[in-house]
Amino acid sequence: MSNTGAGNRDSKLGLLRPIDALRGVVAECAAGPVPEELRPSIERLLMDAWDGLIGSNIEGMAGRKVLARTERMVWQPPILSFVIERHGALVGGGSTRGELQCWQINTLTAETECSRTGHRQLRPASRPLKLTGIADDVVGAIVRHEANNPAVVWLSDNRVRVIPSQIAELQSGFKQTVEGRRKRFIAAVDGRLAELGWSRASVQGRFVYEHQVELADRGMFPNPLVP
């Protein structure tokens, strides 16, 4: 097609409603994958028509986001579909992966449908951190009544608070990674201390542990070892 012909076609499309202009272009395509050379123009038409499509605002989607970002665009009349990578979870140091969404546009009814098709690794994931040794160090400090471990604060002879934020290895990484590490670390500490007669206290904040045998010796509840 000559440049003059293409220009005439574009000027005619400019007089149509956005959805009608989109219909006119895809109707000229053969069923199947959309040729790469047509994708940019279809993306622009999608952007113009987007706000008028039913269901187009779900998942925080907007027309401007399709420009130069669609993949695997397919035309199966009357459905135009494409895959797009969404990066919303990366804001604020979140996941290292982008979500892949498949959008289907019914060009007859101007309705849209979105489904999740998977994820794509966008940045290197943090290496798995072995929390066993870190939990053992903290538990060992508690058992030995050490006073120089920054993650262990003694409230009394039998009551101690564990402070995960004082453990450097639990602070580095993306937000979701850090949160997951802290949860696994606390679960490991809970299990090890329980085997040694310690349990979570019901007062004085989070991650406070009491030694049950010492509490029993002080008469706070019956000692199962004493007949």
JOHUFEN-V255775 format. One record per backbone hydrogen bond with DSSP energy under -1.0 kcal/mol. NH is the residue of the N-H (numbers start at 1). CO is the residue of the C=O. E is the energy in kcal/mol with one decimal. If there is no record, write none. Layout:
nh->[NH,NH]
co->[CO,CO]
e->[E,E]
This chain:
nh->[6,7,8,9,10,11,12,13,14,15,16,21,22,23,24,25,26,27,28,29,32,34,38,39,42,43,44,45,46,47,48,49,50,52,53,54,56,58,60,61,65,66,69,71,74,75,76,79,80,81,82,83,84,86,90,91,93,98,99,100,101,102,103,104,105,106,107,110,112,113,115,117,120,122,123,135,136,137,138,139,140,141,142,143,144,145,146,152,153,155,156,160,161,162,163,166,167,170,171,175,178,179,180,181,182,183,184,185,186,187,188,189,190,191,192,193,194,195,197,198,199,201,209,210,211,212,215,216,217,218,219,220,226]
co->[2,3,4,5,6,7,8,9,10,12,13,17,18,19,20,21,22,23,25,26,75,73,35,35,38,39,40,41,42,43,44,45,46,49,50,110,53,55,57,58,62,63,66,83,81,32,79,76,105,74,103,71,101,99,87,88,90,120,86,118,84,115,82,113,80,111,78,106,54,104,102,100,98,96,96,131,132,133,134,135,136,137,138,139,140,142,141,149,161,159,159,209,153,207,151,163,164,167,168,93,174,175,176,177,178,179,180,181,182,183,184,185,186,187,188,189,190,191,194,193,210,208,160,199,158,197,211,212,213,214,216,215,223]
e->[-2.4,-2.5,-2.4,-2.2,-2.4,-2.2,-2.0,-2.3,-1.7,-1.3,-1.5,-2.6,-2.2,-2.3,-2.3,-1.7,-2.4,-1.9,-1.1,-1.5,-3.0,-2.7,-1.5,-1.0,-2.1,-2.7,-1.9,-1.9,-2.6,-2.4,-2.1,-2.1,-1.7,-1.5,-2.1,-3.2,-1.4,-1.0,-1.1,-1.6,-1.5,-1.8,-1.9,-2.6,-2.6,-2.7,-3.1,-3.0,-2.6,-2.8,-2.1,-3.3,-2.6,-3.4,-2.1,-1.4,-1.4,-3.0,-1.6,-3.0,-2.7,-3.3,-2.9,-2.5,-3.0,-3.0,-2.7,-2.0,-2.1,-1.8,-1.9,-3.0,-2.4,-2.6,-1.6,-2.8,-2.4,-2.0,-1.8,-2.7,-2.6,-2.0,-1.8,-2.7,-2.2,-1.2,-3.0,-2.0,-2.8,-2.5,-1.9,-2.4,-3.2,-2.8,-2.5,-1.8,-2.1,-1.6,-1.8,-3.8,-2.7,-2.4,-2.1,-2.3,-2.3,-2.0,-2.2,-2.6,-2.6,-2.1,-2.1,-2.5,-3.0,-2.1,-2.2,-2.7,-2.2,-1.3,-1.3,-2.7,-2.1,-3.4,-3.2,-2.9,-2.0,-3.6,-1.7,-2.2,-2.3,-1.2,-1.9,-2.1,-1.9]
